[in-house]
């Protein structure tokens, strides 16, 4: 990755994506209601690829009023069915909005997460209900083997999100080789720099970012072996300005390249996030955004340090291993739960527990890993309520133990060290509460504070941002 030189950047030549000649500038599809039809339609109208989120997308009535997603089902299964219905209605609504705002000519993509509950059903529902309005589907957070087949049924291009050449090779060999014509591109999402859920493998160190160039060069080599020489790669994660990536343009080793922007579109007038959130972005400092592994998906994710994240860190630190029988050093009896059932701790751990209880963290909660975490009575009630009210938003959830199959359960204990991701992302997307909710962000978000373009609280329109990106700066 080259540093910005201050010299004019190479021209951004048009590239063919989803059957359209567009600028190699792609809007990243972000979470619940964070990229929508308004932002993606505006992006597409300026010649790039707009991407709305198909994850529990909002929908509005004829007067433009938001229709709240209220769950009335008494069981998880019933609420899951409501969630899928909400997702389909919302996705169709956002596709129509994006189509209208782009003037009916732009390239519109929908982003979904393979690990979201009912992903395949939502894909079918939106692509059927918004035929001709969605030109491509990007999908990550898992290994979306069946995405190619689903998209092919509707003649829509598909774009898997991967973080390594190996991940793409697995997808290609297992499924994608049968649908090569509609593979519109491959999104390389840098697992150290992108916001939201990231695809770090077990052998990669979350604290040691790797240079993306050799990883993307390896991806291109794997694609060439599959006959995909001219299929674009989208560079996603850590992209702020094009002149910092000038050595990637017209580079024969990398082939056709587009750049995906997830963070910068947050701070635009069309961005649906709250004004409070927008005011927070230019105050972020380097180091306030980092990877954590608290997500109920089990994936690493990149988020802003706030009260929400700090509470999770502290909760996980107030944790001790226990045994149901005296064994080894675990010989100190400890009365657990309302019935005072005995578990066994080490002497050192008992001292820690007594200090936590003295500080008000009086409620021990069992985890699937034979440990106890200690929380306040209020937090214990919140955790249990959130687990009971689960609506099956993930294919499987370690927090609630929901699984999207006939059994409806992972077979493991619910894990109180995590959180309800649906609840917190809906809340931060539809309120001013950015302190006690999960705030996803790419690692470059701290650059809003030092980029002179955003001085004095300036918030551009999407059109102004696109014009800025085209200059390379």
N, C-alpha and C positions, 0 to 999 in steps of 0.2 A: 504494500500500500504506500503510494507516494505521498509526500507532504505537499500541501498547497504551495504553489510557487509564486502566485500573484500574477503570472502570465496568463493570457487567454487560454482557456481550456480547449481541447480538441472539440470539434463540432459533435453534437449529439445526433448521430444519424438515426433515422427512423429504423424501426425493427418490426418484424411481423410477429404479432402475438394474438392468438385466438382469431386468426383470420383477418386481422386488421393491421394497417400500417400505423404504428404509434411511436411516441417517444419512449426511450428505454427507461422511463420513470414510472414506478409502480407504487401505488399506495398499499401499505401493509394492512391486512385485515385484523383488527384488534378486538378481541374479547367480546364481552356482553355490552352491546350498545355503545361501543367506543369508536367504531367506524361504522357509519350507517349510509343510507341512501343519499342523504344530503352531502356528506363529505365525499363519497365516492363518485356521485354524479358530477360534482364540481371539478374533481380531479380529472375525470374522464373528458369533461367538456374542454379542458385545456390541452388535450392531446396525449395524456398518459393513460395508464390502466387504473381505473378506480376499483377499489375492493371494499365491499361491505361485509360485516360480520354476520354469519348465519347461525351464531350461537345465541339462542334465546333472544332473537331480534325483537325490537319493539314494534308494535303496530298501533295505529291511531284511528280514531273514528272519523266520520265525514267532516267534523268541525276541526280536525287536527289535534284533538285532545288525546293524550296518551291513555291507552287502555291498560290498567294495572293487571299484572299477572298474579291473580289471586287463586290459590289452590284450595279446592273444596273437597277433594277426595279424602276418604278416611284411611285408606291404605297407601303404602308407598307405590304399589302398582297403579292404583287409580291416579295418584298425583303424577306419576311418570307419564301416563297417557295424556294428561292435561298438558304437561311440559312439551311433549312432542307436538301436540296440536298448536300450542302457543308458538313453538318454533317454526312450524310450517307457515302459519298465518303471518308471523312477523317477517320471515324471509321473503315471502311473496310481496308484502307491503314495501320492504326496503328495495327490492329489485325494481319494482314499478317506479318508485321515487327516483332511484338512480337513473333509470332509463329516461325519464322525463327531463331531469335536470341536465343530462348529458346531451339533450337535443335529439335523442334517439339514434345517434350515430357512433357514440363512443364505445370503448371496450369496458365492459363491466364484469368483474369477477366476484364470486362469493367465497368467503373463507369459512371453513368448518374445522372442527377438531375431531379426529377419529375416535378419541376416547370420550367424547361427549355422549351422554345417554341418548339412544335412538338416532344416532348420526345417519345411518343408512336410510331410515324412514324420513328424516327431515330432508335429506338430499333428494329423494324421490319426490316428496311432496312439493318442495320449492321448484325444482326443475320442471315438474309437470304443470304446476300452477302459474309459473312465470316463463312459459315457453318462449324462446327467442329473445328474452331480456337478459339472461345470464349467459355470458360467452365463455366463461372459464370457472373452474373450481380449484381453489388451493386448499390443501389439507395437510395437517401435521398432527403433532401430539399422538404419536403411535405409528403403526405401520399400516397405512391404508391400502391394503391389497385389493379390496373390492371397489375402490373408487373408480378405477379405469373402466370396469364393466358397467357401473351405474352411469357414469358420464356418457359412455358410448351409446347407451340406450336413448339418450336425448340429443346426441350429436354435439355435445359440449366438450371443450378441451379440458384436460385435467393437468394439475400442477402439484406433484408431491413435494412436501417440505422435508428436506433431509439435512443432516449435519455431517455427513461423510459419504465418500464414494461407496463404501461398503453397504451402507443402508440402501442406496439407490440400486446397487447390483442385486441385492436380495429381492427388492420390489420388482425389478425387471424380470429376473429369472422365474419368480413365482407367478406373476400375473401380467405385468405391463407389456411383455413381448407380444402378447396377443392383441394389443390395442395400440400399436405404435403411431398410427396416423393422428390420433387425438391427443397424444402426449405433447402439450403445447410448450412445456418448459419444465425445468427442475429448479426449485427454490433451494439454494444453499442458505440455511439459517445458522449463522454463527452461534454456537452454543455458549460462548462466553460473553457475547456482546448484545444479543437480541433481548428484547423484553418478553415478559410472560413466561410460558413454559419452554424449556430448552432441552435439546436432545443430547446431553452429555452421556457418554458411555461410562461403564464402570471402570474402564482403564484410563480415563482422562481425568486430569486433576482440575477441579473447579477453580483453583487459585492460580493456575498457570495457563493463561490464554495462549493459544497458538496463532501464528500468522495465518490468515485465511487464504493467502495466495496459493501455497502448495496444496492446501486441502481442496480448493476449487480446481486447480490444475489436475489433481488426481481424479476429481469428479468428471471433468471434461474427458480425460483419457478413458475412463470407464464408459462414458456415453459414446465416444467414438467407436469403441469396441462393439457397441450395440447398433452402430449405423446412425447415430444421432449427432452427426457432426454439426449440423446447422440448427439444432434445437437449442433455444436460449437457456442460459443459466441466469437466475435472478440472484444477485448478491443481496442478502438480507442480514441486518444486524450490524450496527456500528457505522452505517452510512450517514454522513452528515452533509457533505458537499462533494461534488463530483471531481473538483480539481485535486482532491486528495487520493483519487483513484484513477488518475489519468493514465497510468501505465497499464490499466486494465482495458482501456478503450482500443479497439482495432488490434488486439493482441492475438496473434495466431495460436498461441498455446492455450488460450482461454476460449477462443471462439466467440460467438454472439453472446453479449452480456447485457443485462438490464439491471437496474438498481432499485431495490425496494426500500421505501422509507416508512418506518412505523412510528418513530418518535416525533419527528418534526410536524407531521399533520395534526398532532394533538393540539398544538398551539396555533390554531387558525380560527377564524370567526365561524366557519361552518362546523368545526369540531363539536360534537354533542356533549363533551364533558362539561362539568360545572365551571362557572367563573372562578369559584374558589380553587378548583384544581388548576385552572389556567394560571391563576396568580401564584400558585405554589411552584410551578415548573421553573420559572426564572430564578428561583431562590435555591435550587438544588445545588449541592456541592459534590465534587468528585469524592467517591467513597461512600456516599449516602445511598447508592444503588448497588445492590450486590445479589449474588445467587444465594438461595436458601433451599432447603429440602423439606419444608413443612407442608407442601401441597398434598391434598388427599389423593391426587393422581399418583404420587410416588416420584414424579419427575422433579428435577431441579426447576426453579423459576427465579426470575429476576424482578425485584420489587424495591420500592423506596422504603428506607428505614423510617418508621413512624411508630406510634404507640401499638398498633396492631402487630407489627413484626417484632417489636421489642418484647411484648407480652408472650408471644409464641416462643421466643428464644429463652426467656426466663422460665416459662412453663416446662420446657424440655430439660432445662438444667435442674429443676426440682424433681429429680427422678432417681429412684434407687431400685436395684434388683431385689427380688424376694424369692423365697422358696416355700412350698406348701408343707415341706417336711424339714426338720433340722438336718442340715448336711453341710460339711465343710465349715466355713466361717459363718454360715447363716444359721445361727443357733439362738439368736435373741428373739423371743416371741413378741409379736406385735399384734394387737387386736385390730382387725380390719372390718370396716363396714358396720351397718346398723345392728347386725347380730353378733358383732365382736368375734368373728371367726379369726383364728390365729394364722398368721403367716410369719416367716422367719427372716430376719435381717441380720446383717453384720453389726458389730458394736459401733463401728465408725458411721455406718449409714443411719443407725438409730439416733446418734447425736445430731446428724444433719436433719433428720425428720423432726426431732423435738424442736430444733431451732426454727424450722419452717412453720410448724404448728404454732409456736409462740408468736411468730410474725403474722398470723392470721390465715395461713394456708393450711386449713384444717381438714380438707376433704381429699382423701386418697382415691385415685381412680386407677383401675387396672388397665394395662395395655396388652396388646397381643404378644408382647415379648417378655412376659413375666416380670414386668417392672411396675412400680407405682409412681404416678405423678401427683404432686400435691398442689391443689388450687384452693381459692377462696370458695365459700359456700355459694356466692353469687355466680362465680364462673362455672362451678359445677352444675348449677341449675341451667345456665345458658347452654353448656355443652350437651347436656342430656336432652334439653328441649330441641336443639338443632338436629341432634341425631334422630330423635323421634319424628320430626317433621320433614325428614328427607324426602325429596321428590324425584330421586333417581336421575340427577343431572349428568352423571358420569357413567361410563360403561361399567366401571367398578370403582368403589370409593372406600379408601381405608378408614376414613373418619366415621362413616355410618355403617359400614360393611355391606352396603347395597351392591348388587351385581345385576347387570342387565341381561338376565337369562331367566329360564323357567324357575330356578330356585330362588332368585331374588336376593341372594346373599353370597358373600365371598367365603363363608364358612369360618371366618376369623372373628375375633372380638372387635367391636368398634374401637378405633384408636383415638383417645382423647388428646393426643399430642398434635392433632391436625385441626381442621376447621371446615365449616360448610362453605364451599367455594361459591356456590350459587347465591347464597344469601349475601355474602360480602361484596361480590362483584355487582349484583343488582343494586345494592345500597349505595356503593360509591358512584355508580353510573347515574343514579336518580336522586342524589341529595348532595348537600354541601359537606358531608362527613368524609373528609379525606384523612383524618387522623386515626380513627379507630376501625378503619376498613383497609383491605388489601389494595395497595396502589402499585400495579404493575408498571414497569418502565424499562426501556432500553438503557444500557450503561452510558450512552452518550447524552442522556437528558440533562446532565449537569452543564452541557455546553450552551444551553439557552442563556445562562448567566454571563458568559464571556463573549458571546457573539454580538458584535455591535449592532447588527441589524435589528435585534430585539430590544435595543436600549429604550429607556423611558416608557416601558410597558407596552411597546408596539406589538400588536397582534395582527398578522397579515390575513388577508383572504386566501383561500386556496389558490386562486388565480395569481395573486402576488407571489405566493410561495413557489408555484410552478415556474413563473417567469424568473424568479431568483435561482432556482435549481438549474435552469437551462443555461444560465451564465457560468455555471460551474462553482459558484460561490454561494 
